[in-house]
Amino acid sequence: MPARLRQESGPAGAVLGLIERAIAAGVDLIQIRESDLATRELLALVEAAVARARGTGTRILVNDRLDVALAASADGVHLPTHGFPVADVRREYPDLLIGASCHNLEEARRAEEGGADFVVFGPVYETPAKKPYGPPVGVEKLAEAVRAAKIPVLALGGIKLENAGACLQAGAAGLAAISLFQTSGDLRETVRRLRAAGGKE
């Protein structure tokens, strides 16, 4: 299960605490989205996250900041819809793990053709953070994206324990979320329940 970790306020140390808990809980991918941090602070945070994830099954990605991902030896980069073109990054860095945000089938197709390793598709459900991208696409569109893609499609947007199973039953390879992970009182149990919903327990 991927976690998109972002601390809305407070020092980077608080984010690192979240990252440590996510690694301990067995989260597969952690995407660091601290766009408000100065480059030096962001680099230090990513380097610390990479160090803590070393030797575990968790991989660290940096949102949008390819320069920081490379400098910190992160596993990969996550490209927003209006960020660097996937094809350009893949051509220059063939071994880098690349995820891409997609909000419709055309964007998902373009990301796959460009060489993305996976796409994050949504928002599937209503969520304030994704309102600028329009109304929720719904589970049916998610299923359509899954059928059309040859790479993993992760569901994003309004994901909760109560609706995670529907996304996985629609064929999503995983779930990407912010508040689901950050507000969990027992992150290890949350991850266990999500894996159980996908039949992976």
MOTA-V736084 format. One record per backbone hydrogen bond with DSSP energy under -1.0 kcal/mol. CO is the residue of the C=O (numbers start at 1). NH is the residue of the N-H. If there is no record, write none. Layout:
# MOTA-V736084
co=CO nh=NH
co=CO nh=NH
This chain:
# MOTA-V736084
co=1 nh=28
co=3 nh=31
co=5 nh=33
co=11 nh=14
co=12 nh=16
co=13 nh=17
co=14 nh=18
co=15 nh=19
co=16 nh=20
co=17 nh=21
co=18 nh=22
co=19 nh=23
co=20 nh=24
co=21 nh=25
co=22 nh=27
co=23 nh=26
co=28 nh=59
co=29 nh=3
co=30 nh=61
co=31 nh=5
co=32 nh=63
co=33 nh=35
co=34 nh=37
co=38 nh=42
co=39 nh=43
co=40 nh=44
co=41 nh=45
co=42 nh=46
co=43 nh=47
co=44 nh=48
co=45 nh=49
co=46 nh=50
co=47 nh=51
co=48 nh=52
co=49 nh=53
co=50 nh=54
co=53 nh=56
co=59 nh=30
co=60 nh=75
co=60 nh=76
co=61 nh=32
co=62 nh=78
co=63 nh=65
co=64 nh=66
co=65 nh=69
co=66 nh=70
co=67 nh=71
co=68 nh=72
co=69 nh=74
co=70 nh=73
co=75 nh=97
co=76 nh=62
co=77 nh=99
co=78 nh=64
co=79 nh=101
co=80 nh=83
co=85 nh=89
co=86 nh=90
co=87 nh=91
co=88 nh=92
co=89 nh=93
co=93 nh=96
co=97 nh=77
co=98 nh=117
co=98 nh=118
co=99 nh=79
co=100 nh=120
co=102 nh=122
co=104 nh=108
co=105 nh=109
co=106 nh=110
co=107 nh=111
co=108 nh=112
co=109 nh=113
co=110 nh=114
co=111 nh=116
co=112 nh=115
co=118 nh=100
co=119 nh=154
co=120 nh=102
co=121 nh=156
co=123 nh=137
co=124 nh=138
co=127 nh=130
co=128 nh=131
co=130 nh=133
co=131 nh=134
co=138 nh=142
co=139 nh=143
co=140 nh=144
co=141 nh=145
co=142 nh=146
co=143 nh=147
co=144 nh=148
co=145 nh=149
co=152 nh=119
co=153 nh=173
co=154 nh=121
co=155 nh=176
co=156 nh=124
co=157 nh=125
co=160 nh=164
co=163 nh=167
co=164 nh=168
co=165 nh=169
co=166 nh=170
co=167 nh=172
co=168 nh=171
co=174 nh=155
co=175 nh=2
co=177 nh=4
co=178 nh=182
co=179 nh=183
co=186 nh=190
co=187 nh=191
co=188 nh=192
co=189 nh=193
co=190 nh=194
co=191 nh=195
co=192 nh=196
co=193 nh=197
co=194 nh=198
co=195 nh=200
co=196 nh=199
